Amino acid sequence: MNPYRSVLYMPGSNARALEKARSLAADALILDLEDAVAPDAKDAARDLVCAAIAEGFGARKVLLRVNGADTPWGSADLEAAIAARPDGILLPKVNGPADIARVAAAMGADHPSTLWAMIETPRGVLNALAIAEAPGMEGVVLGTNDLVKDLGARPGPDRAALVPALAQTLLAARACGLVCLDGVYNAFKDEAGLRAEAEQGRSLGFDGKTLIHPAQIAIANEVFGPTEAEIAESKEIADAYEAAREQGKGVAVLNGRIVENLHVETARATLAKADAIARLSAQSKG
């Protein structure tokens, strides 16, 4: 299990930014060859990113976002990504499972990289379940900026216009056991706004948030990580359940409440996430 509380986009054309990423507290990185790179810098960025992947980024997961197959750089990006073997290859503007199947076929059955899909078009949202069911998939990422543009929406601070798309994509990911990441918050200096949007995403059920600036990492890590109170309560639930089983009881009771299997599953998931965060933190410091 890997935490994905904070997933930071890094421009693939910026060597200093890529080097700095190795010291940041983000759970995962998206090395970007698409939106963050100007057309005349695409080829150089591809070489730079692949060299950086070979050098490694410590314990954190690394995704490589390629340009779309319909662009002048898509074919070369995909070939380079397959050779570089990042933890995951992130495909932009995925509209249906055929987009995933094409890349999976090029990778071959034994390739170690997983596939991730950007859901950022109306068609992608409507096909979210079929996309999530595609072989090789590990996660989906909401591209909320592009989705807002295509919808012609005015989402506002509560993102009401986006909630149906967020929820449908999240449902599809959960049905297939995939990681699901919320979209970016553009005003990187607005900490209150970021926190509110992150808390909304956490309440909906997202695993974490994609970020555009290192200053956003701490808030995402806090909001999407279990609190000390949640960890303590989860341990109590797990311990009560185990004690009941040892005593031959079919039901555990904690603080006057019945502990059911679903509560135990949630508690164990919380404890596993806390352990994974602690391991990642220790490995990053080491």
Backbone as a ProteinNet text record, in pm:
[ID]
protein_1_A
[PRIMARY]
MNPYRSVLYMPGSNARALEKARSLAADALILDLEDAVAPDAKDAARDLVCAAIAEGFGARKVLLRVNGADTPWGSADLEAAIAARPDGILLPKVNGPADIARVAAAMGADHPSTLWAMIETPRGVLNALAIAEAPGMEGVVLGTNDLVKDLGARPGPDRAALVPALAQTLLAARACGLVCLDGVYNAFKDEAGLRAEAEQGRSLGFDGKTLIHPAQIAIANEVFGPTEAEIAESKEIADAYEAAREQGKGVAVLNGRIVENLHVETARATLAKADAIARLSAQSKG
[TERTIARY]
84.8	0	87.5	56.4	131.5	38.2	77.7	-6.7	1.3	-109	-114.5	-183.8	-150.8	-214.4	-182.6	-57.4	-8.9	65.9	19.4	80.1	111.6	240.2	284.9	326	264.4	309.1	443.7	536.9	667.7	692.4	723.9	749.3	870.4	851.7	959.6	1075.4	1057.3	1163.2	1250.9	1219.5	1289.4	1380.1	1509	1603.3	1613.9	1611.5	1621.7	1500.5	1382.7	1260.8	1263.8	1310.4	1318.4	1415.2	1524.8	1620.3	1560.8	1492.4	1431.2	1325.1	1259.1	1151.8	1199.2	1325.5	1378.7	1380.8	1368.4	1372.5	1236.5	1132.7	1000.3	923.3	824.7	747.9	624.6	619	506.2	510.4	392.8	386.8	423.1	389.4	415	436	496.9	525.8	468.8	423.5	388.1	488	579.4	675	603.3	583.7	490.2	558.6	520.8	566.4	457.5	338.9	226.1	206.7	111.9	72.4	184.7	274.2	376.3	497	497.1	614.3	574.2	647	620.4	653.6	586.7	610.1	756	828.7	967.6	1061.5	1009.4	1092.3	1055.5	962	911.8	1020.8	1100.6	1200.3	1306.9	1354.2	1454.8	1398.4	1272.2	1208.3	1196.5	1166.1	1153.7	1285.2	1394.9	1526.3	1558.9	1526.5	1557.1	1479.6	1352	1267.7	1310.2	1339.3	1379.8	1511.6	1602.8	1727.9	1701.6	1607.5	1573.9	1510.9	1426.9	1365.7	1472.2	1569.4	1677.6	1756.9	1771.3	1844.3	1762.9	1630.7	1542.6	1498.1	1387.1	1329.3	1301.6	1384.4	1368	1248.3	1182.6	1073.5	942.2	927.8	799.3	772.6	644.8	605	621.6	654.4	677.1	591.6	505.5	425.9	481.1	476.4	520.6	399.7	363.7	251.7	304.1	256.5	298	200.8	239.6	146.7	53.8	-61.6	-161.5	-115.6	-176.9	-140.1	-167.6	-258.2	-294.1	-206.3	-99.7	-7.9	120.4	200.2	326.5	426	406.3	504.1	458.3	332.1	275.3	346.5	378	441.4	580	660.4	795	789.6	692.8	676.3	647.4	554.3	515.8	631.8	702.8	819.4	922.5	947.4	1043.8	994.4	864.8	809.1	818.3	789.4	798	940.8	1037.3	1177.7	1223.5	1171.2	1214.8	1160	1046.2	985	958.4	882.2	839.5	740.8	703.5	603.7	471.8	437.5	314.4	325.6	252.5	244.1	104.9	100.4	-25.4	-64.3	-180.9	-228.6	-328.9	-311.2	-402.7	-529.3	-636.8	-762.3	-807.5	-812	-859.1	-1011	-1059.1	-1201.9	-1271.3	-1194.1	-1253.9	-1148.5	-1189.8	-1094.4	-999.5	-1038.5	-949.7	-820.8	-827.3	-707.2	-609.2	-662.6	-578.7	-525.5	-611.1	-572.5	-458.6	-462.3	-356.5	-221.2	-216	-89	-48	-144.3	-113.5	-53	-104.3	-51.3	92	120.4	256.4	354.4	306.3	391.8	423.6	330.2	350	305.9	285	223.7	310.3	440.2	528.8	590.7	542.2	601.9	569.7	669	644.9	564.4	555.4	480.1	329.9	256.3	110.8	58.5	-72.1	-133.3	-227.9	-223.7	-310.1	-378.6	-501.5	-580.4	-620.8	-599.8	-657.1	-802.8	-894.6	-1035.7	-1063.4	-1071.4	-1080.2	-1167.9	-1247.2	-1342.2	-1478.4	-1586.8	-1719	-1729.4	-1673.8	-1678.8	-1599.6	-1487.2	-1409.8	-1488	-1560.9	-1643.4	-1751.5	-1819.3	-1926.7	-1875.2	-1749.4	-1688.8	-1596.3	-1609.5	-1514	-1505.6	-1616.7	-1613.4	-1540.9	-1569.3	-1500.9	-1351.1	-1315.1	-1172.8	-1109.1	-1175.7	-1120.9	-1106.8	-1191.9	-1188.1	-1078.9	-1015.7	-916.6	-795.9	-736.8	-620.5	-502.6	-431.8	-312.1	-335.2	-461.2	-490.9	-461.4	-401.6	-380.4	-453.7	-472.8	-534.2	-591.5	-677.3	-733.6	-710	-692.8	-664.8	-766.2	-833.7	-928.3	-854	-882.3	-830.1	-938.4	-956.2	-1072	-1066.3	-948.5	-940.8	-996.9	-954.2	-1005.1	-1152.6	-1193.9	-1333.9	-1423.5	-1381.1	-1455.7	-1468.7	-1358.6	-1360.6	-1460.1	-1454.3	-1541.2	-1688.4	-1714.1	-1851.5	-1908.1	-1821	-1866.8	-1921	-1862.1	-1916	-1856.2	-1926.7	-1877.3	-1886.8	-1787.4	-1801.8	-1813.9	-1751.5	-1757.8	-1678	-1667	-1585.9	-1632.8	-1762.4	-1813.1	-1804.7	-1761.8	-1746.6	-1875.2	-1989.2	-2116.7	-2134.4	-2090.3	-2107	-2019.9	-1915.3	-1824.2	-1854.2	-1931.2	-1952.1	-2006.5	-2101.6	-2146.1	-2032.3	-1944.5	-1832.4	-1730.8	-1705.1	-1613.9	-1666.7	-1793.7	-1852.9	-1858.2	-1893	-1901.9	-1765	-1663.1	-1528.3	-1480.3	-1508.6	-1468.8	-1539.3	-1667.8	-1741.5	-1678.9	-1643	-1581.5	-1448.7	-1367.5	-1238.8	-1256.4	-1347.4	-1368.9	-1424.3	-1509.8	-1564.7	-1455.1	-1344.4	-1234.6	-1111.3	-1122.1	-1010.4	-893.1	-919.5	-813.2	-792.9	-674.2	-646.5	-721.8	-774.4	-846	-800.2	-747.6	-689.8	-771.7	-795.6	-869.9	-784.6	-850.9	-782.1	-708	-642.3	-556.7	-638.1	-578	-631.7	-535.5	-583.9	-495.1	-432.6	-504.5	-454.8	-361.5	-236.6	-147	-110.4	-136.3	-109.6	-230.8	-343.3	-467.3	-478.5	-420.6	-417.8	-556.9	-637.4	-772.2	-856.7	-844.5	-919.4	-874.5	-743.6	-690.7	-740.8	-735.5	-779.6	-927.9	-1009.6	-1152.5	-1177.8	-1108.1	-1128.6	-1073.5	-959.9	-903.4	-996.8	-1053.5	-1145.3	-1271.1	-1316.1	-1429.9	-1392.5	-1273.9	-1228.5	-1214.7	-1160.5	-1146.3	-1283	-1379	-1513.5	-1580.7	-1554.5	-1610.9	-1549.4	-1422.3	-1357.6	-1229.3	-1179.4	-1055.3	-936.9	-840	-718.3	-622.2	-626.4	-535.2	-564.6	-476.7	-498.8	-374.9	-396.5	-287	-258.8	-131.8	-86.7	-0.6	2.5	82.1	200.1	210.8	319.7	358.9	489.8	534	470.5	430.7	369	236.3	178.5	49.5	63	184.6	204.5	158.4	197.5	169.7	19.9	-59	-203.7	-264	-222.5	-275	-239.2	-115.3	-74.3	-156.6	-184.3	-262.4	-406.8	-469.8	-611.5	-638	-553.5	-578.2	-512.6	-439.4	-382.4	-472.7	-469	-549.8	-499.9	-592.7	-555.1	-513.6	-449.8	-410.5	-533.3	-641.4	-764.3	-820.2	-816.8	-865.3	-779.6	-648.9	-559.2	-585.4	-600.5	-626	-758.6	-862.2	-992.7	-986.2	-913.8	-901.6	-832.1	-729.7	-659.9	-753.4	-832.9	-928.9	-1029.4	-1077.9	-1176	-1112.7	-992.2	-925.7	-896.3	-850	-819.6	-945.9	-1054.9	-1180.2	-1232	-1218.3	-1262.9	-1180.7	-1048.3	-961.5	-988.1	-1010.3	-1039.6	-1170	-1269.9	-1397.5	-1381.3	-1301.9	-1278.7	-1208.4	-1108.1	-1034.8	-1125.5	-1228.3	-1323.3	-1438.9	-1432.5	-1536.6	-1665	-1658.9	-1778.5	-1791.4	-1914.2	-1937	-1944.3	-1963.9	-1980.5	-1892.1	-1826.4	-1747.6	-1825.8	-1805	-1869.1	-1760.4	-1763	-1664.4	-1736.9	-1718.5	-1781.6	-1932.4	-1993.2	-2137.5	-2188.7	-2098.5	-2139.8	-2095.5	-2181	-2146.3	-2045	-1940.1	-1837.4	-1864.4	-1900.6	-1929.6	-1806.8	-1814.3	-1701.9	-1663.3	-1763.9	-1733.2	-1652.8	-1679.4	-1600.9	-1457.9	-1441.9	-1308.2	-1229	-1294.6	-1226.3	-1178.9	-1265.8	-1227.7	-1113.1	-1119.5	-1013.9	-881.5	-883.2	-758.9	-701.9	-788.9	-742.7	-677.5	-734.8	-677.7	-540.4	-528.1	-399.9	-295.7	-337.8	-244.3	-195.7	-286	-246.7	-149.2	-176.1	-86.1	51.8	56.8	184.8	259.9	186.6	249.7	306.7	234	282.9	408.3	407.2	523.9	644.6	625.3	737.1	792.5	703	748.2	826.7	777.7	846.6	986.1	994.3	1123.5	1220.6	1171.3	1258.1	1304.6	1215	1252	1358.7	1347.7	1447.8	1579.9	1569.5	1690.9	1767.3
-120.6	0	124.5	215.7	341	458.3	554	672.5	764	830	926.6	1053.5	1097	1217.2	1339.2	1352.3	1468.4	1418.5	1459.5	1415.6	1540.8	1572.3	1701.5	1693	1778.7	1792.3	1864.3	1809.7	1872.5	1894.1	2016.6	2042.1	1966.2	1887.7	1802.6	1876.5	2004.2	2081	2156.8	2145.7	2223.5	2132.6	2132.7	2043.2	2073.8	2201.4	2238.6	2190.8	2201.6	2155.9	2004.7	1932.3	1786.9	1746	1817.1	1787.3	1820.4	1933.1	1972.7	1872.9	1810.2	1717.4	1603.8	1571.1	1460.5	1491.1	1618.4	1656	1698.6	1690.1	1735.6	1623.5	1661.9	1566	1514.1	1528.2	1474.8	1322.6	1260.3	1114.5	1060.8	1135.6	1091.4	1213.5	1188.2	1295.1	1258.8	1361.2	1346	1428.5	1362	1431.3	1456.4	1583.3	1622	1660.7	1592.4	1629.1	1701.1	1713.8	1768.6	1917.2	1954	2094.8	2184.4	2129.7	2212.9	2239.8	2187.4	2199.8	2267.8	2372.4	2443.8	2354.6	2375.9	2290.6	2280.5	2392	2387.2	2323.2	2285.5	2221.5	2074.5	2023	1887.2	1780.7	1787.8	1682.8	1682.6	1800.6	1809.8	1764.5	1800.2	1759.8	1608.3	1544.5	1398.4	1333.4	1379.4	1324.6	1352.6	1472.9	1513.6	1429.1	1409.2	1333.3	1186.6	1129.4	988	968	1062.6	1054.7	1067.9	1155.3	1173.4	1047.6	980.8	856.5	750.5	743.5	646.2	672.8	799.9	836.2	804.2	814	776.7	894	873.2	975.6	919.5	829.3	774.5	682.4	684.3	590.4	632.5	758.4	805.5	749.8	737.7	688.6	798.2	756.6	850.5	810.7	904.7	887.1	978.6	932.7	1013	1042.8	1171.6	1208.8	1241.2	1165.6	1182.7	1274	1317.8	1389.8	1290.3	1338.5	1252.9	1192.4	1079.8	1009.7	1093.8	1190.3	1272.7	1396.7	1405.8	1519.4	1478	1574.2	1539.4	1467.7	1475.9	1420.4	1290.7	1253.9	1141	1009.8	978	850.1	839.7	945.1	944.1	942.7	1014.2	1014.5	874.1	806	672.9	575.1	581.8	494.2	518.3	646	679.4	635.8	653.8	615.5	465.1	389.1	243.1	201	267.8	234.8	280.7	394.8	451.6	373.5	310.4	229.2	306.1	411.6	477.5	386.6	425.1	345.1	340.9	454.2	457.6	551.9	522.2	609.1	670.9	803.4	877.1	929.2	886	922.5	1036.4	1141.9	1256.5	1232.7	1300.4	1304.9	1167.5	1074.1	939.9	944.6	900.8	905.4	770.9	663.4	531.1	424	298.5	191.2	163.3	199.5	177.3	257	374.2	455	382	309.2	232.1	107.5	39.5	-85.4	-62.5	49.8	79.6	87.1	154.5	169.4	37.8	-34.8	-163.2	-259.6	-259	-346.2	-308.7	-179.1	-134	-169.9	-171.9	-203.3	-351.3	-436	-579	-627.2	-756.9	-813.4	-803.5	-807.8	-815.4	-681.3	-572.7	-442.2	-403.4	-351.2	-320.6	-194.8	-104.7	19.3	-9	62.1	55.9	170.5	168.7	272.9	357	486.5	582.9	666.6	704.1	780.5	915.7	1019.7	1150.4	1150.8	1173.3	1188.1	1337.4	1395.3	1540.4	1586.1	1493.9	1527.8	1470.3	1528.4	1471.3	1324.3	1289	1149.5	1059.6	1109.1	1030.7	1002.8	1103.2	1083.3	979.5	991.7	898.7	756	741.1	609.2	568.9	634	612.7	467.3	397.4	258.3	169.7	186.5	105.5	134.4	258.9	294.6	228.5	236.6	179.1	28	-36.4	-181.9	-229.8	-138.7	-178	-244	-345.5	-414.6	-320.2	-341.3	-263	-134.7	-99.8	27.6	21.8	131	144.3	263.8	369.3	487.7	580.9	671.4	775.9	910.7	1011.9	1147.6	1241.6	1320.5	1417.8	1537.8	1569.3	1691.7	1796.8	1859.6	1947.4	2074.9	2126.4	2248.2	2225	2117	2086.2	2050.1	1983	1944.9	2068.2	2164.2	2289.5	2358.4	2360.5	2423.7	2355	2222.4	2149.8	2157.9	2164.3	2174.2	2314.8	2414.4	2552.4	2589	2527.1	2540.2	2659.1	2700.5	2797.1	2730.2	2652.1	2563.5	2632.9	2750.2	2819.5	2747.1	2806	2747.1	2607.9	2581	2449.8	2345.4	2385.7	2297.3	2219.7	2280.8	2211.2	2159	2235.8	2193.6	2073.4	2050	1939.8	1814.2	1827.6	1713.8	1590.2	1601.5	1479.7	1407.4	1481.1	1417.9	1360.4	1433.7	1383.7	1253	1252.6	1135.1	1016.4	1038.6	927.5	865	947.9	895.6	820.1	874.4	808.7	674.2	668.2	542	437.6	478.6	385.5	333.5	423.2	382	285.1	315.4	229.9	93.4	90.5	-36.4	-129.8	-70.5	-149.7	-152.3	-95.9	-98.7	-12.4	99.4	187.1	306.3	364.4	492.3	600.7	698.7	809.3	941.4	1029.8	1156	1274.4	1367.5	1489	1582.3	1675.2	1770.7	1877.5	1967.2	2068.7	2187.9	2262.5	2390.7	2496.9	2585.2	2673.2	2785.9	2837.9	2953.4	2902.1	2876.7	2806.3	2887.6	3017.7	3098.3	3107.3	3057.2	3062.5	2935	2936.7	2817.2	2779.4	2879	2849.9	2784.5	2835.9	2778.2	2636.6	2614.4	2480.4	2383.3	2425.8	2337.2	2300.8	2400.2	2373.9	2275.7	2294.5	2204.6	2065.8	2058.9	1928.9	1855.3	1928.2	1864.6	1814.8	1889	1841.3	1711.6	1709.7	1589.2	1471	1497	1389.6	1338.8	1427.9	1386.9	1302.5	1335.4	1256.6	1116.8	1105.5	974.9	964.3	1075.3	1070.5	1029.2	965.6	922.3	1037.8	1138.8	1250.9	1355.1	1455	1567.8	1591.1	1618.7	1661.1	1808.5	1844	1976.7	2039.8	2173.7	2245.2	2318	2317.5	2392.1	2322.6	2319.5	2255	2312.8	2440.2	2502.2	2436.5	2358.3	2294.2	2156.1	2105.2	1967.2	1946.5	2034.8	2013.9	2004	2089.9	2086.9	1957.9	1916.8	1792.5	1673.2	1669.7	1558.7	1554.9	1671.7	1677.4	1633.9	1689.2	1663.7	1518	1462.3	1327.5	1217.8	1256.8	1158	1136.2	1018.7	995.4	1078.5	1130.3	1207.9	1113.9	1170.5	1089	1027.3	1103.2	1051.6	935.3	946.6	838.4	713.1	733.5	619.2	549.4	629.6	572.8	497.1	556.1	489.8	361.9	365.7	247.1	134	168.4	65.7	5.7	89.7	40.5	-55.1	-19.2	-104.1	-238.1	-233.8	-357.8	-445.3	-383.1	-459.3	-520.4	-444.6	-495	-613.4	-603.9	-713	-839	-823.6	-938.4	-1000	-915.5	-966.2	-1045.6	-997.7	-1068.3	-1203.7	-1206.2	-1332.5	-1432.8	-1386.5	-1475.7	-1533.9	-1457.6	-1503.2	-1582.7	-1606.6	-1683.3	-1608.1	-1475.9	-1394.3	-1355	-1351.9	-1314	-1164.4	-1090.6	-945.7	-878.4	-770.4	-690.8	-564.8	-516.3	-392.5	-298.3	-174.3	-74	54.4	98.4	222.2	222.5	106.3	96.3	81.1	65	49.2	-86.1	-146.3	-273.8	-248.6	-331.4	-322.6	-430	-386.8	-479.9	-495.9	-593.8	-620.9	-499.2	-423.2	-305.6	-202.7	-191.5	-100.1	-149.5	-279.8	-338.2	-318.1	-337.4	-317.2	-172.8	-77.8	63.2	94	37.8	60.8	4.9	-113.9	-174.4	-96.2	-45.7	35.9	164.9	225	346.6	318.8	208.5	173.2	140.4	72.4	40	167	262.7	389.2	464.9	466.9	534.5	470.2	338.2	267.6	299.5	303.2	332.8	474.1	569	707	714.4	642.9	642.9	582.7	473.6	411.2	503.5	567.3	658.6	774.6	829	939.5	897.3	778	730.6	704.6	648.2	619.7	748.2	847.3	974.6	1045.9	1037.7	1102.5	1027.6	895.8	815.1	832.9
0	0	0	-89.5	-97.8	-74.2	8.7	26.8	-94.8	-124.1	-234	-186.4	-63.4	-9.7	-94	-130.9	-205.9	-328.7	-446.8	-572.1	-653.3	-662.4	-715.2	-861.6	-944.5	-1083.3	-1086.6	-1163	-1180.9	-1330	-1372.4	-1514.8	-1564.7	-1668.4	-1717.4	-1780.3	-1810.2	-1874	-1774.7	-1646.4	-1544.1	-1461.7	-1494.1	-1426.5	-1277.8	-1241.4	-1099.9	-1021.5	-1081.9	-1014.9	-995.3	-1095.2	-1083.9	-973.4	-960.8	-854	-717.8	-707.9	-581.4	-537	-633	-600.6	-512	-518.8	-439.1	-289.7	-253.6	-112	-58.7	-140.3	-99.5	-29.7	49.4	129.6	57.5	-74.4	-150.7	-150.2	-142.2	-146.1	-283.1	-388.1	-524.8	-613.5	-728.7	-824.1	-960.3	-1031.9	-1172.5	-1252.4	-1320.2	-1406.6	-1539.1	-1569.1	-1674.1	-1804	-1911.4	-2044.9	-2123.5	-2063.9	-2138.2	-2111.2	-2026.3	-2010	-1959.1	-1878.1	-1814.3	-1903.9	-2026.5	-2114	-2244.9	-2281.7	-2406.7	-2526.5	-2640.1	-2757.4	-2800.5	-2794	-2840.4	-2738.3	-2621	-2519.3	-2498.3	-2576	-2554.1	-2566	-2670.2	-2692.9	-2584.2	-2547	-2441.7	-2308.3	-2282	-2156.6	-2147.9	-2257.7	-2259.4	-2216.2	-2271.8	-2234.9	-2088.7	-2044.1	-1906.9	-1806.3	-1833	-1741.7	-1735.2	-1848.4	-1849.2	-1774.7	-1787.6	-1711.8	-1562.1	-1525.7	-1384.6	-1326.4	-1403.1	-1356.7	-1333.7	-1422.4	-1406.7	-1279.6	-1244.5	-1123	-998.1	-1007.7	-897.9	-813.2	-743.5	-656	-516.9	-473.3	-339.8	-330.3	-213.9	-187.4	-250.9	-288.6	-341	-480.4	-513	-643.6	-748.9	-870.3	-979.7	-1099.4	-1141.2	-1261.5	-1370.2	-1492.8	-1606	-1693.8	-1703.4	-1790.2	-1928.6	-2025.8	-2164	-2236.6	-2354	-2440.8	-2509	-2551.8	-2612.4	-2743.8	-2779.1	-2901.9	-3025.9	-3017	-3131.8	-3146.4	-3067.4	-3075.4	-3146.3	-3189.4	-3256.7	-3166.1	-3034.9	-2942.2	-2876.2	-2896.2	-2824.3	-2847	-2970	-3000.7	-2937.9	-2952.9	-2895.1	-2742.6	-2685	-2539.3	-2488.6	-2554	-2507.6	-2520.8	-2630.7	-2648.7	-2538.8	-2507.7	-2403.5	-2266.3	-2239.5	-2110	-2088.8	-2191.4	-2181.1	-2149.9	-2212.5	-2187.8	-2049.7	-2001.7	-1872.9	-1753.6	-1768.5	-1663	-1533.4	-1540.4	-1415.7	-1342.4	-1222	-1150.4	-1226.9	-1288.2	-1365.2	-1483.2	-1589.7	-1707.4	-1707	-1701.3	-1692.1	-1829.9	-1876.2	-2009.4	-2000.1	-2080.2	-2072.7	-2153	-2109.9	-2185.5	-2235.4	-2144.6	-2179.2	-2195.6	-2310.2	-2339.6	-2329.6	-2338	-2332.3	-2314.8	-2293.4	-2267.6	-2383	-2505.3	-2619.8	-2605.2	-2542.6	-2520.3	-2428.5	-2330.4	-2239.3	-2308.6	-2382	-2448.8	-2547.5	-2617	-2713.8	-2645.8	-2530.6	-2458.7	-2394.2	-2337.4	-2275.8	-2377.1	-2499.3	-2603.2	-2638.4	-2642	-2672.4	-2560.8	-2437.5	-2323.5	-2314	-2347.8	-2332.9	-2196	-2183.7	-2063.7	-1939.5	-1953.4	-1836.2	-1796.8	-1852.1	-1820.8	-1676.3	-1601.5	-1459.6	-1432.3	-1527.6	-1505.3	-1509.2	-1423.8	-1429.2	-1515	-1541.2	-1622	-1537.7	-1563.7	-1497.3	-1605	-1578.1	-1675.8	-1620.3	-1698.8	-1668.8	-1716.5	-1623.4	-1658.9	-1659.5	-1779	-1789.7	-1905.8	-1958.2	-2063.5	-2026.5	-2078.7	-2051.7	-2093.4	-2207.1	-2251.5	-2157.5	-2108.2	-2013.5	-1886.2	-1837.2	-1717.1	-1744.4	-1858.9	-1890.9	-1909.8	-1949.4	-1970.6	-1856.1	-1741.7	-1632.5	-1588.3	-1580	-1534.5	-1634.6	-1762.2	-1864.3	-1865	-1842.6	-1834.7	-1713.9	-1599.9	-1476.8	-1486.1	-1564.6	-1578.4	-1673.3	-1745.6	-1845.2	-1778.5	-1840.7	-1783.4	-1763.7	-1653.5	-1626	-1551.7	-1526.8	-1461	-1311	-1259.2	-1115.5	-1057.4	-1136.5	-1079.1	-1183.8	-1135.8	-1220.4	-1153.1	-1235.4	-1188.7	-1252.3	-1170.7	-1225.1	-1282.1	-1406	-1467.4	-1465.1	-1350.4	-1330.7	-1414.1	-1442.2	-1523.6	-1663.4	-1727.1	-1860.5	-1856.4	-1751.2	-1739.5	-1725.7	-1646	-1633.3	-1768.6	-1842.8	-1975	-2068.1	-2073.7	-2165.1	-2124.4	-1995.3	-1947.6	-1962.9	-1973.6	-1970.7	-1833.8	-1730.1	-1594.2	-1520.7	-1416.8	-1319.5	-1183	-1147.5	-1031.7	-897.4	-878.4	-750.2	-642.9	-524.9	-416.7	-374.3	-386	-344	-455.5	-573.3	-689.9	-719.7	-693.1	-710.4	-852.4	-951.2	-1089.8	-1125.1	-1047.2	-1074.5	-994	-888.8	-798.3	-869.7	-962.6	-1032.3	-1103.8	-1170.5	-1240.5	-1142	-1033.9	-932	-873.1	-839.7	-775.8	-870.8	-997.1	-1091.7	-1115	-1127.4	-1148	-1025.2	-908	-784.2	-768.7	-800.2	-793.2	-885.2	-1006.2	-1100.3	-1047.1	-992.1	-937.6	-821.9	-732.5	-616.2	-656.6	-759.6	-806.5	-857.1	-901.4	-957.8	-868.3	-748.1	-654.9	-695.1	-763	-810.8	-717.9	-724.8	-660.2	-736.1	-663.6	-728.2	-667.6	-752.8	-708.8	-756.5	-665.2	-695.7	-781.4	-849.2	-935	-856.7	-928.7	-868.6	-820	-727.4	-683.3	-734	-820.7	-896.1	-815.4	-717.4	-639.3	-529.2	-564.8	-472.9	-348.7	-348.9	-228.9	-136.2	-179.7	-102.2	-17.9	100.1	183.3	233.7	267.5	316.3	207.1	86	-25.2	-55.9	-52.6	-75.9	29.9	154.9	263.1	247	214.4	198	84.3	-27	-140.9	-111.1	-42.3	-4.8	90.5	185	279.8	209.4	108.5	30	-41.8	-103.3	-172.5	-78.3	40.4	138.8	182.3	201.1	240.7	132.8	6.4	-102.5	-107.6	-65.5	-63.3	-143.6	-198.2	-275.8	-188.6	-251.9	-181.1	-154.9	-238.4	-223.8	-329	-335	-425.6	-510.5	-637.7	-722.9	-696	-703.3	-661.7	-770.1	-769.4	-869.5	-808.2	-674.8	-609.6	-479.9	-448.8	-324.2	-198.5	-202.6	-84.7	-47.9	-137.9	-112.3	-46.7	-37	8.3	151.4	241.6	384.5	411.3	348.9	371.5	317	197.5	141.2	228.8	276.5	362.9	491.4	545.4	669.2	646	543.1	521.1	482.7	397.7	347	431.1	534.1	624.8	744.7	804.6	924.6	1041.4	1121.9	1239.5	1351.9	1453.6	1568.4	1634.9	1640.1	1699.9	1618.3	1486	1400.7	1414.9	1426.2	1443.6	1576.9	1682.7	1815.4	1817.2	1758.3	1755	1672.4	1560.7	1476.3	1550	1628.6	1706.2	1811.5	1874.8	1973.5	1909.6	1792.7	1722.8	1686.1	1629.1	1589.8	1710.9	1820	1941.7	2001.9	2003.9	2059.4	1978.9	1849	1762.6	1786.2	1793.9	1816.6	1953.6	2054.9	2188.6	2189.6	2119.2	2111.4	2043.4	1937.6	1867.4	1957.3	2032.8	2122.2	2230.4	2266.6	2368.8	2307.9	2179.3	2113.9	2090	2096.3	2076.2	1929.9	1883	1744.7	1722.7	1833	1823	1926.9	1886.6	1980.3	2015.1	2137.1	2181.7	2231.2	2182.5	2222.7	2258.7	2382	2429	2404.6	2429.5	2416.8	2275.4	2178.8	2039.4	1986.1	1904.9	1842	1731.1	1730.4	1627.1	1522.9	1401.5	1293.1	1204.4	1114.3	1024.7	941.6	899.3	816.6	895.4	1026.1	1109	1122.7	1132.9	1145.8	1016.4	902	773.6	760	797	789.9	884.8	1005.3	1103.8	1055.3	1001.4	951.3	833.8	747.3	635	684.7	788	846	906	978.7	1040.1	933.9	827.6	719.5	650.3	631.9	569.4	659	787.7	881.6	880.1	875.7	870.5	740.7	629.8	501.3	499.1	557.5	564.9	650.4	762.1	850.7	781.2	706.8	634.9	527.9	452.4	348	407.7	518.2	584.5	630.8	690.5	739.9	624.4	514.8	400.9	334	328.2	266	346.5	478.9	564.9	561.1	543.1	538.5	410.2
[MASK]
++++++++++++++++++++++++++++++++++++++++++++++++++++++++++++++++++++++++++++++++++++++++++++++++++++++++++++++++++++++++++++++++++++++++++++++++++++++++++++++++++++++++++++++++++++++++++++++++++++++++++++++++++++++++++++++++++++++++++++++++++++++++++++++++++++++++++++++++++++++++++++++

